[in-house]
Amino acid sequence: MKDFHHPDPLTLREKCAYGMGDFGSNLMLCIGTLYLLKFYTDELGMPAFYGGIIFLVAKFFTAFTDMLTGVLLDSRRHIGARGKFRPFILYASVPVGLVATAQFMANDFGLPVKTALATVLFMLFGLFYSLMNCSYGAMVPAITRNPHERAQLAAWRQGGATLGLLLCTVGFMPVQALLGNSPSVGYFCAALIFATCGILCMGWCYRGVRERYVGITPAEHKSGILRSFRAIFRNPPLLVLCLANLCTLAAFNIKLAIQVYYTQYVLHDIHLLSWMGFFSMGCILIGVFLVPGCVKRFGKKQVYLGGLLLWATGDILNFFWGNSSLSFVLFSCMAFFGTAFVNSLNWALVPDTVDYGEWKTGIRAEGSVYTGYTFSRKISAALAGFLPGIMLTQIGYIPNAVQGSATLLGLRQLIFVWPCLLAITAAIIMGLFYKLNEARFAKIIEEIAQRKKDNEPETPAEKSNLSAVIQ
């Protein structure tokens, strides 16, 4: 299995640089995920329902911009020394940072204008973020063909994402309170600082990684949005992964969006958010470092399912016994520890489905496969942004006021029960339907290598025999 090893294995420096990419992108993404809804409701005076609609419309739009990014990547024919993916990482990061900051600018317009402006800014953010982040994620098969190195890159990526999320969770609100003589000015200044750091980190990633296996999609393979959809439905492991990820990402984003409300109104200590973020994200980091070793010993699917079990258990315990600050932090640490394995392996499994698609169709289309996958993530994020806004309205949330008992119960259900049910659903989907294990993946890679070596199509009988083994 010669293709598993390239002559220059990935160095620690390159893995670190790749992880910095998700650290930087999450500095710009998570300030919106965590605090934009609260900025809308508490500073712009929007009803929570309007915030949910903005998230729904903008995320659905960016789901299709992800597809268009895949079309753009797969249609590239003249690829220079900088590679197929790296230029987008660098050049798209600047507008991402600028729009991320502009979203936190207060204004005195009427509600319709505020809503329209917020929606347009969120859509622009999604457009540029798609160009940057989809290119970043789709680059993994071009960096290495070694499945263990891919798992390591996924761990470094999740580590970077976790550090970005940790810094946003722990540091954004203190910076917001420290800077500016009003909350609105503080939000803008904090967003500017985080976005600037994010841009610098993306530059670090651009300089530190190298594309070794750049494939050009054949000219007869016409890229398009419909082909990205076909990349999902003609690739069973990718379809299963998309469905599972639809559940896990929605669950994770709902927790992030509601936790700022939960700590303020249920536990009456908004500063606890920083401590909870510090300890829970620390647990995620520990989990991320354990991912490569656990995968090597137990396999990706088993580790993925184990992470979902820990996640669901932590949420169940928190719903029934998480009424104090201490118990909330402890049980949240258990749940977030479980998410480390799930979120890391989401990214480690995608490159495997790229190879499966190449084996099945004879065409290697990283862009279509990856952006087909991120389409499901954006749909999930749209629902995760929409549901909290709608549910906050349904449970009677009133900004900056004492909440009633029904509202407090609703907050507890939103942050614990819904994510737990979604995690269990994801475990059922992956447990029953994901069939691309390590042994089958090894056979696929061996067959692809043999095809390239022979440089001639296999006979129908050979393909039929291999299909019987893998499927």
PyMOL commands that set and color helices and strands:
alter all, ss='L'
color gray80, all
select helices_A, chain A and resi 2-4+12-42+48-74+86-91+93-102+111-138+140-143+147-178+183-208+225-233+236-265+272-298+300-321+325-361+366-394+405-433+438-454+460-470
alter helices_A, ss='H'
color red, helices_A
deselect
rebuild
show_as cartoon
